[in-house]
């Protein structure tokens, strides 16, 4: 059985938030722009703290931004 994959809508929420740039959001969340890029591309699983910060700054519920997808 394969492990679930963490999916997200961070990029969509960032754009909906007034076209916030990756650099602007990354700075607020205390991460690099490159890390945010990897999160949006679903190539990096952020810590719970980063998920909560992104949820806060994007003004979206955590479960609307991140979810598990079963195979």
HELIX and SHEET records of a PDB file:
HELIX    1   1 UNK A   10  UNK A   16  1                                   7    
HELIX    2   2 UNK A   22  UNK A   29  1                                   8    
HELIX    3   3 UNK A   33  UNK A   40  1                                   8    
HELIX    4   4 UNK A   48  UNK A   58  1                                  11    
HELIX    5   5 UNK A   62  UNK A   65  1                                   4    
SHEET    1   A 2 UNK A   5  UNK A   8  0                                        
SHEET    2   A 2 UNK A  66  UNK A  69 -1                                        
END                                                                             
